[in-house]
Amino acid sequence: MKRAIMALACAATAALVAPAVAAPAQAQTPARAQTPAQAQAAADPVAALRKHYVAGHGVRYVSTGTMRFAGITAIKFTANGGLAFGRSGVVASDSTQKLKYNELLKEENEDLKEAEKPLRVIVIGSTGYLSGGFYSSLLPEGKTWLRVPGQRPGSSVSLGEFVNPADWRSLKTVLATTKAKGPGGSVNGANTTLYRGTITLSQLMKTNPGIKDSFAGLGANPGKTMVSWKLWIGADQLVRRASASAELTMKLEDDSVAFSLSDVITFAGWGKKVTVKAPPKSKVAGLNDIDGDVPDTQGTVILPN
């Protein structure tokens, strides 16, 4: 059992090049009164989200995720940060991520202790900048950031990102599988309606390339893998909280291991200014400058790019 958990932990560590977004929960600023035209424009969550795709603005969030195996919590994940919007959606993100491994895992692999160090991830366009975590020991003297190409800003907000409420295509696809809705209570001071349902992993893959990349290594049939989801949506039709969970299978040589992923993401400050800046060039190293190998994020499980 320990060997199987270690394999999953290594997969998670290898995938920690991904951006995630979240921010400390904070009291929601009272919404301004809407005109009839504005109320009509925000008649549904997808329309309300697209209305907020304004350059220079965005949203902040906090997220937590858990991976469990055989009744044991193998990995806990937390992230906090912000997403910056452009006309088409998220164009940049800035987050701080942390992993916490089960003590049994750290006894077997000392490198996991290094991976538990906080990791700062900035993504602008398709370029990512990483600082801390596993990469601290790889960077040359005088450099504190590693530049990594081929990233997707804001595509991952938790350990196992199934639902991406900041992407209108993903949100639309998920809401189309709603099975029930009712009172959701208060989230950050906003009264909400709770939507819930189930969706297949293959359906999510069609609208979210990050999910497709991250779960490509699974042995389970994505068409039969069911993801249970919940969305807490405010009166202004903006998502205040999202959660999702699934039972999955990963191939390990001639065997396979079943495990579960779950996450919760809370959003705050929709429409407020969010600025994401690249680190100073003098502090940035390229992949050719580092001492060692960077974990390959393609085709791995846990943290999408």
DOBA-634257 format. One record per residue (C-alpha): y, x, z; residue number from 1. Coordinates in nm, 2 decimals. Last residue first. Layout:
% DOBA-634257
+--------+--------+--------+-----+
|     py |     px |     pz | pos |
+--------+--------+--------+-----+
|      Y |      X |      Z | NUM |
...
+--------+--------+--------+-----+
//
This chain:
% DOBA-634257
+--------+--------+--------+-----+
|     py |     px |     pz | pos |
+--------+--------+--------+-----+
|   2.31 |  -0.14 |  -1.65 | 305 |
|   2.05 |  -0.35 |  -1.46 | 304 |
|   1.94 |  -0.24 |  -1.11 | 303 |
|   1.58 |  -0.34 |  -1.01 | 302 |
|   1.33 |  -0.24 |  -1.28 | 301 |
|   1.34 |   0.04 |  -1.54 | 300 |
|   1.34 |   0.02 |  -1.91 | 299 |
|   1.66 |   0.23 |  -1.95 | 298 |
|   1.80 |   0.38 |  -1.63 | 297 |
|   1.68 |   0.73 |  -1.68 | 296 |
|   1.74 |   0.93 |  -1.36 | 295 |
|   1.98 |   1.22 |  -1.41 | 294 |
|   1.80 |   1.56 |  -1.43 | 293 |
|   1.92 |   1.88 |  -1.26 | 292 |
|   2.23 |   2.09 |  -1.21 | 291 |
|   2.50 |   1.90 |  -1.39 | 290 |
|   2.73 |   2.02 |  -1.67 | 289 |
|   2.55 |   1.87 |  -1.97 | 288 |
|   2.57 |   1.52 |  -1.83 | 287 |
|   2.95 |   1.55 |  -1.81 | 286 |
|   3.16 |   1.64 |  -1.50 | 285 |
|   3.47 |   1.47 |  -1.38 | 284 |
|   3.71 |   1.60 |  -1.12 | 283 |
|   3.97 |   1.75 |  -1.36 | 282 |
|   3.96 |   1.43 |  -1.56 | 281 |
|   4.10 |   1.24 |  -1.27 | 280 |
|   3.89 |   0.92 |  -1.20 | 279 |
|   3.92 |   0.63 |  -1.44 | 278 |
|   4.13 |   0.34 |  -1.32 | 277 |
|   4.03 |  -0.02 |  -1.25 | 276 |
|   4.31 |  -0.27 |  -1.16 | 275 |
|   4.24 |  -0.62 |  -1.04 | 274 |
|   4.52 |  -0.87 |  -1.02 | 273 |
|   4.42 |  -1.21 |  -0.88 | 272 |
|   4.27 |  -1.48 |  -1.10 | 271 |
|   3.97 |  -1.55 |  -0.87 | 270 |
|   4.03 |  -1.40 |  -0.53 | 269 |
|   3.68 |  -1.43 |  -0.38 | 268 |
|   3.32 |  -1.42 |  -0.50 | 267 |
|   3.00 |  -1.42 |  -0.29 | 266 |
|   2.67 |  -1.28 |  -0.43 | 265 |
|   2.33 |  -1.34 |  -0.28 | 264 |
|   2.01 |  -1.16 |  -0.40 | 263 |
|   1.63 |  -1.19 |  -0.40 | 262 |
|   1.35 |  -0.98 |  -0.55 | 261 |
|   0.98 |  -1.03 |  -0.48 | 260 |
|   0.69 |  -0.80 |  -0.53 | 259 |
|   0.35 |  -0.80 |  -0.71 | 258 |
|   0.19 |  -0.47 |  -0.80 | 257 |
|  -0.02 |  -0.39 |  -1.10 | 256 |
|  -0.31 |  -0.16 |  -1.16 | 255 |
|  -0.43 |   0.09 |  -1.43 | 254 |
|  -0.11 |   0.30 |  -1.41 | 253 |
|   0.13 |   0.10 |  -1.20 | 252 |
|   0.25 |  -0.21 |  -1.39 | 251 |
|   0.52 |  -0.42 |  -1.21 | 250 |
|   0.49 |  -0.79 |  -1.13 | 249 |
|   0.76 |  -1.03 |  -1.02 | 248 |
|   0.82 |  -1.31 |  -0.78 | 247 |
|   1.18 |  -1.44 |  -0.82 | 246 |
|   1.50 |  -1.51 |  -0.63 | 245 |
|   1.86 |  -1.61 |  -0.70 | 244 |
|   2.18 |  -1.67 |  -0.52 | 243 |
|   2.54 |  -1.74 |  -0.63 | 242 |
|   2.86 |  -1.80 |  -0.43 | 241 |
|   3.21 |  -1.91 |  -0.50 | 240 |
|   3.17 |  -2.01 |  -0.87 | 239 |
|   3.48 |  -2.16 |  -1.01 | 238 |
|   3.50 |  -2.54 |  -1.09 | 237 |
|   3.84 |  -2.59 |  -0.93 | 236 |
|   3.66 |  -2.81 |  -0.67 | 235 |
|   3.45 |  -2.51 |  -0.58 | 234 |
|   3.10 |  -2.42 |  -0.71 | 233 |
|   2.81 |  -2.30 |  -0.50 | 232 |
|   2.54 |  -2.19 |  -0.74 | 231 |
|   2.17 |  -2.17 |  -0.66 | 230 |
|   1.88 |  -2.01 |  -0.85 | 229 |
|   1.50 |  -2.00 |  -0.87 | 228 |
|   1.37 |  -1.75 |  -1.13 | 227 |
|   1.04 |  -1.83 |  -1.29 | 226 |
|   0.83 |  -1.57 |  -1.47 | 225 |
|   0.62 |  -1.75 |  -1.73 | 224 |
|   0.83 |  -1.65 |  -2.04 | 223 |
|   0.89 |  -1.31 |  -1.89 | 222 |
|   0.52 |  -1.24 |  -1.90 | 221 |
|   0.45 |  -1.00 |  -1.62 | 220 |
|   0.39 |  -0.63 |  -1.68 | 219 |
|   0.74 |  -0.54 |  -1.61 | 218 |
|   0.90 |  -0.24 |  -1.78 | 217 |
|   1.15 |  -0.44 |  -1.98 | 216 |
|   1.30 |  -0.57 |  -1.66 | 215 |
|   1.61 |  -0.36 |  -1.66 | 214 |
|   1.69 |  -0.36 |  -2.03 | 213 |
|   1.64 |  -0.73 |  -2.08 | 212 |
|   1.84 |  -0.81 |  -1.76 | 211 |
|   2.13 |  -0.59 |  -1.89 | 210 |
|   2.12 |  -0.76 |  -2.23 | 209 |
|   2.21 |  -1.10 |  -2.06 | 208 |
|   2.20 |  -1.41 |  -2.28 | 207 |
|   1.85 |  -1.39 |  -2.42 | 206 |
|   1.72 |  -1.21 |  -2.11 | 205 |
|   1.80 |  -1.51 |  -1.90 | 204 |
|   1.58 |  -1.74 |  -2.10 | 203 |
|   1.30 |  -1.48 |  -2.09 | 202 |
|   1.32 |  -1.47 |  -1.71 | 201 |
|   1.25 |  -1.84 |  -1.70 | 200 |
|   1.49 |  -2.08 |  -1.53 | 199 |
|   1.49 |  -2.28 |  -1.20 | 198 |
|   1.75 |  -2.51 |  -1.05 | 197 |
|   2.03 |  -2.56 |  -0.80 | 196 |
|   2.39 |  -2.67 |  -0.80 | 195 |
|   2.57 |  -2.68 |  -0.47 | 194 |
|   2.92 |  -2.84 |  -0.47 | 193 |
|   3.18 |  -2.66 |  -0.28 | 192 |
|   3.47 |  -2.69 |  -0.03 | 191 |
|   3.67 |  -2.37 |  -0.03 | 190 |
|   3.75 |  -2.18 |   0.29 | 189 |
|   3.55 |  -1.87 |   0.20 | 188 |
|   3.25 |  -2.10 |   0.12 | 187 |
|   3.26 |  -2.44 |   0.27 | 186 |
|   2.97 |  -2.69 |   0.24 | 185 |
|   2.75 |  -2.72 |  -0.07 | 184 |
|   2.74 |  -3.10 |  -0.11 | 183 |
|   2.50 |  -3.20 |  -0.39 | 182 |
|   2.33 |  -3.09 |  -0.71 | 181 |
|   1.99 |  -3.11 |  -0.86 | 180 |
|   1.77 |  -2.98 |  -1.14 | 179 |
|   2.02 |  -2.76 |  -1.32 | 178 |
|   1.86 |  -2.58 |  -1.62 | 177 |
|   2.18 |  -2.60 |  -1.84 | 176 |
|   2.37 |  -2.45 |  -1.56 | 175 |
|   2.18 |  -2.12 |  -1.61 | 174 |
|   2.25 |  -2.09 |  -1.98 | 173 |
|   2.62 |  -2.18 |  -1.94 | 172 |
|   2.66 |  -1.92 |  -1.66 | 171 |
|   2.49 |  -1.65 |  -1.87 | 170 |
|   2.72 |  -1.72 |  -2.16 | 169 |
|   3.03 |  -1.74 |  -1.94 | 168 |
|   2.97 |  -1.40 |  -1.78 | 167 |
|   3.11 |  -1.38 |  -1.43 | 166 |
|   2.83 |  -1.59 |  -1.28 | 165 |
|   2.57 |  -1.33 |  -1.38 | 164 |
|   2.24 |  -1.47 |  -1.26 | 163 |
|   1.92 |  -1.25 |  -1.25 | 162 |
|   2.06 |  -0.94 |  -1.10 | 161 |
|   1.79 |  -0.78 |  -0.89 | 160 |
|   1.95 |  -0.54 |  -0.64 | 159 |
|   2.30 |  -0.69 |  -0.68 | 158 |
|   2.61 |  -0.73 |  -0.89 | 157 |
|   2.50 |  -0.60 |  -1.22 | 156 |
|   2.66 |  -0.66 |  -1.56 | 155 |
|   3.01 |  -0.58 |  -1.43 | 154 |
|   3.10 |  -0.32 |  -1.69 | 153 |
|   2.81 |  -0.23 |  -1.92 | 152 |
|   2.72 |   0.14 |  -1.95 | 151 |
|   2.63 |   0.36 |  -2.25 | 150 |
|   2.79 |   0.68 |  -2.14 | 149 |
|   2.77 |   0.85 |  -1.80 | 148 |
|   3.05 |   1.06 |  -1.66 | 147 |
|   2.97 |   1.23 |  -1.32 | 146 |
|   3.23 |   1.25 |  -1.05 | 145 |
|   3.31 |   1.48 |  -0.77 | 144 |
|   3.35 |   1.81 |  -0.95 | 143 |
|   3.49 |   2.12 |  -0.79 | 142 |
|   3.15 |   2.29 |  -0.77 | 141 |
|   2.90 |   2.15 |  -1.01 | 140 |
|   2.75 |   1.80 |  -0.95 | 139 |
|   2.38 |   1.76 |  -0.88 | 138 |
|   2.39 |   1.74 |  -0.50 | 137 |
|   2.63 |   1.45 |  -0.49 | 136 |
|   2.45 |   1.26 |  -0.76 | 135 |
|   2.19 |   1.10 |  -0.53 | 134 |
|   2.47 |   0.90 |  -0.36 | 133 |
|   2.82 |   1.01 |  -0.43 | 132 |
|   3.04 |   0.96 |  -0.73 | 131 |
|   2.95 |   0.79 |  -1.06 | 130 |
|   3.17 |   0.73 |  -1.37 | 129 |
|   3.06 |   0.49 |  -1.64 | 128 |
|   3.18 |   0.46 |  -2.00 | 127 |
|   3.11 |   0.15 |  -2.21 | 126 |
|   3.44 |  -0.02 |  -2.15 | 125 |
|   3.55 |   0.11 |  -1.81 | 124 |
|   3.28 |   0.14 |  -1.55 | 123 |
|   3.35 |   0.28 |  -1.20 | 122 |
|   3.06 |   0.33 |  -0.96 | 121 |
|   3.09 |   0.47 |  -0.61 | 120 |
|   2.75 |   0.55 |  -0.45 | 119 |
|   2.71 |   0.54 |  -0.07 | 118 |
|   2.44 |   0.78 |   0.06 | 117 |
|   2.10 |   0.62 |   0.07 | 116 |
|   1.98 |   0.82 |  -0.24 | 115 |
|   1.99 |   1.14 |  -0.04 | 114 |
|   1.76 |   0.98 |   0.22 | 113 |
|   1.53 |   0.88 |  -0.07 | 112 |
|   1.49 |   1.24 |  -0.17 | 111 |
|   1.29 |   1.30 |   0.15 | 110 |
|   0.99 |   1.10 |   0.01 | 109 |
|   0.70 |   1.00 |   0.21 | 108 |
|   0.87 |   0.96 |   0.55 | 107 |
|   1.16 |   0.80 |   0.37 | 106 |
|   0.93 |   0.53 |   0.23 | 105 |
|   0.79 |   0.45 |   0.57 | 104 |
|   1.14 |   0.41 |   0.71 | 103 |
|   1.21 |   0.12 |   0.47 | 102 |
|   1.49 |   0.21 |   0.24 | 101 |
|   1.86 |   0.12 |   0.26 | 100 |
|   2.06 |   0.13 |  -0.07 |  99 |
|   2.44 |   0.13 |  -0.08 |  98 |
|   2.69 |   0.05 |  -0.36 |  97 |
|   3.06 |   0.09 |  -0.39 |  96 |
|   3.22 |  -0.09 |  -0.69 |  95 |
|   3.47 |  -0.07 |  -0.97 |  94 |
|   3.44 |  -0.28 |  -1.28 |  93 |
|   3.59 |  -0.29 |  -1.63 |  92 |
|   3.60 |  -0.52 |  -1.94 |  91 |
|   3.46 |  -0.84 |  -1.79 |  90 |
|   3.52 |  -1.13 |  -2.03 |  89 |
|   3.63 |  -1.18 |  -2.39 |  88 |
|   4.01 |  -1.19 |  -2.33 |  87 |
|   4.00 |  -0.91 |  -2.07 |  86 |
|   3.88 |  -0.92 |  -1.71 |  85 |
|   3.86 |  -0.67 |  -1.43 |  84 |
|   3.57 |  -0.70 |  -1.18 |  83 |
|   3.60 |  -0.59 |  -0.82 |  82 |
|   3.41 |  -0.42 |  -0.55 |  81 |
|   3.14 |  -0.45 |  -0.29 |  80 |
|   2.77 |  -0.37 |  -0.30 |  79 |
|   2.47 |  -0.40 |  -0.07 |  78 |
|   2.10 |  -0.33 |  -0.13 |  77 |
|   1.80 |  -0.35 |   0.10 |  76 |
|   1.47 |  -0.19 |   0.00 |  75 |
|   1.11 |  -0.22 |   0.11 |  74 |
|   1.12 |  -0.53 |   0.32 |  73 |
|   0.75 |  -0.58 |   0.40 |  72 |
|   0.56 |  -0.90 |   0.35 |  71 |
|   0.33 |  -0.74 |   0.09 |  70 |
|   0.64 |  -0.61 |  -0.10 |  69 |
|   0.99 |  -0.72 |  -0.05 |  68 |
|   1.31 |  -0.62 |  -0.24 |  67 |
|   1.64 |  -0.74 |  -0.10 |  66 |
|   1.99 |  -0.79 |  -0.24 |  65 |
|   2.33 |  -0.82 |  -0.09 |  64 |
|   2.66 |  -0.89 |  -0.27 |  63 |
|   3.03 |  -0.89 |  -0.20 |  62 |
|   3.29 |  -0.99 |  -0.46 |  61 |
|   3.63 |  -0.95 |  -0.62 |  60 |
|   3.77 |  -1.13 |  -0.92 |  59 |
|   3.98 |  -1.05 |  -1.23 |  58 |
|   4.33 |  -1.01 |  -1.36 |  57 |
|   4.50 |  -0.74 |  -1.57 |  56 |
|   4.39 |  -0.91 |  -1.90 |  55 |
|   4.32 |  -1.28 |  -1.86 |  54 |
|   3.96 |  -1.42 |  -1.87 |  53 |
|   4.04 |  -1.68 |  -1.61 |  52 |
|   4.03 |  -1.97 |  -1.86 |  51 |
|   3.68 |  -1.86 |  -1.96 |  50 |
|   3.56 |  -1.93 |  -1.60 |  49 |
|   3.71 |  -2.27 |  -1.58 |  48 |
|   3.56 |  -2.37 |  -1.92 |  47 |
|   3.22 |  -2.25 |  -1.80 |  46 |
|   3.25 |  -2.43 |  -1.46 |  45 |
|   3.35 |  -2.77 |  -1.61 |  44 |
|   3.66 |  -2.98 |  -1.63 |  43 |
|   3.89 |  -2.68 |  -1.59 |  42 |
|   4.10 |  -2.76 |  -1.90 |  41 |
|   4.12 |  -3.12 |  -1.79 |  40 |
|   4.26 |  -3.02 |  -1.45 |  39 |
|   4.51 |  -2.80 |  -1.62 |  38 |
|   4.63 |  -3.08 |  -1.84 |  37 |
|   4.66 |  -3.32 |  -1.54 |  36 |
|   4.88 |  -3.06 |  -1.36 |  35 |
|   4.70 |  -2.85 |  -1.10 |  34 |
|   4.82 |  -2.80 |  -0.74 |  33 |
|   4.80 |  -2.43 |  -0.64 |  32 |
|   4.48 |  -2.32 |  -0.48 |  31 |
|   4.49 |  -2.21 |  -0.11 |  30 |
|   4.40 |  -1.84 |  -0.09 |  29 |
|   4.04 |  -1.80 |   0.00 |  28 |
|   3.97 |  -1.62 |   0.32 |  27 |
|   3.79 |  -1.29 |   0.27 |  26 |
|   3.44 |  -1.17 |   0.21 |  25 |
|   3.44 |  -0.80 |   0.14 |  24 |
|   3.40 |  -0.72 |  -0.22 |  23 |
|   3.13 |  -0.71 |  -0.49 |  22 |
|   3.04 |  -0.56 |  -0.82 |  21 |
|   2.75 |  -0.35 |  -0.94 |  20 |
|   2.74 |  -0.08 |  -1.21 |  19 |
|   2.41 |   0.08 |  -1.29 |  18 |
|   2.31 |   0.44 |  -1.24 |  17 |
|   2.09 |   0.34 |  -0.95 |  16 |
|   1.79 |   0.27 |  -1.18 |  15 |
|   1.60 |   0.58 |  -1.08 |  14 |
|   1.63 |   0.49 |  -0.72 |  13 |
|   1.49 |   0.14 |  -0.78 |  12 |
|   1.20 |   0.27 |  -0.97 |  11 |
|   1.14 |   0.53 |  -0.70 |  10 |
|   1.13 |   0.26 |  -0.44 |   9 |
|   0.88 |   0.06 |  -0.65 |   8 |
|   0.65 |   0.36 |  -0.68 |   7 |
|   0.69 |   0.43 |  -0.31 |   6 |
|   0.59 |   0.07 |  -0.22 |   5 |
|   0.27 |   0.11 |  -0.43 |   4 |
|   0.18 |   0.44 |  -0.26 |   3 |
|   0.24 |   0.28 |   0.09 |   2 |
|   0.00 |   0.00 |   0.00 |   1 |
+--------+--------+--------+-----+
//
